C-alpha cells in the first residue's frame, strides 16, 4: 500500500500524458480521480496504522535496488512521517479541485496537472524513504516540477525566481549528497537509515561535525532558515497560486523532516554541538521574518516572509533536541501546512478577483465578498497563534521547550532564545492584523466600487473546507496529533538523551 501511495500519482501522470490536450474535462477528471485514489490509499494506511506502536516503522518494504553500492528500496512510515504523508496527499487533492476553474496563463491544464502529480510522488516518497539514496532521489524529484511551475506559469519575474529557487536548492543538495557519501563510508558502507542510526555513534566527533554541516546546508536551504531564505519570497511571489500552496504546505517540510529523520538520530553528538547555532538562526529568522512582513506591500510576499518566521519556531523546537521540542516542531509543520496553504489559496483568489495583490489598492473585502473576508480573518488568527486553533500548538510548545533544552545544552542560551521567540509572536500579531485590516476592513477603493466581486465559488469551498476543519480540529484536540507523533519522537531523541545521561554521569564522577 505504501508503494502504491508513492507511485500512483506518477502512473496518473503517464495516463495524462496520453490524453489529448484538447480534452480538458477528461484531463481534470483523471487527475482528480488519481489524487483521490492516492488519498484513499492514505486513508487505508491511516486506519490500519498501529498507534500503540507508532515509534516503530510500519508498512515496511525492504528489497534490493542498487546492489553495487548496497542501496535498497527501503520504505516505511512511523508516527512522524504518517501525518506529513497524509498532509501531502490532502493538499494535492485540494490543489486539483481549486485548479478546476483557476488554471493560470498560459492555459495548459495537461502539463500543469502532470507537474502536480510528479510533485506528489516526490513528496510522498521523501516522507516514506528509509534509504539515503532513495531519500535523495525523491527529495530531488520535486525540484524540476516546481522549477517549471514557477518558470512557466509564474508572474512577471518568473524566470529569475525559478532559477534562484533551482540554484539554491541544488547547491544544498550537492552538499547533502556529499554528506550521505561520508555517512556511507564512515557508517559501515550502508545507506540504510535505521542501520546508520544504530552505528552513527561510532563515527568520530570531528567527522560528525563536518557531515552534519553538509546536511545542515542541504536541509536549512529547503526549510528555509535565515540567512538561506532569500529564494523563498521570490519563489512564492512569482509562483502560481497552486505552486505557492504546495511549496508552503509541503515542500518546506522536507527540510525540517530531514533534520528529524536523518541528521539528529544518525549524528547525535554533532547535533548537540550544532544545536545552539541552529537555535540562534531560528530566532533570528523569527524576528527577521516578522520585520520583513511589516515592510511588504504585496500580500503574497508578506505571507511568504511569515513562513520564514513560522519555520523559525519549528527549528527552535528541533534545536532543543528534546522530545517536547521535536513534538512541537512536527505539530508546527502540520499546522503551518494547513494555515499558510490556506492563506496562499486566499491570496490567489483575491488576486483573481481584484487583479492585484498590492495592499494599498485592496480594502473592503468584507463588504464585497463577506464570506471570503471572514475566512481570511479566521486564517489570520490561526496564523498568529490564537489558542483554540492549530497554530497555537505549533508555536507555544516550541517556545516553552526552549526553557529546558536537552542535557548538555546551555539553559541560559536557550532561555534567551525563548524570550526572543516570544517577542516574535507579538510582531506576528502586528503584521497579520495589519494585513487583515488593509485587505478586509475599511471602504472599497474607488477603482473597485462598481466591480462585481464574486464571493467564494463552489470549487473554492470544496478545496478550503478540509483545511479550515483541520485548523479548528487540531486546535481543539491537539492530542489527535501529539499521540501519534510522540512515540516516534522518543526514538529520534534516544541517542541524544543517552549522550546527555553519559555526560551527566561523567560530570558526577
Beta strands, then each sheet from edge to edge (+ up, - down):
strand 1: 58-66
strand 2: 71-77
sheet 1: 1+ 2-
end
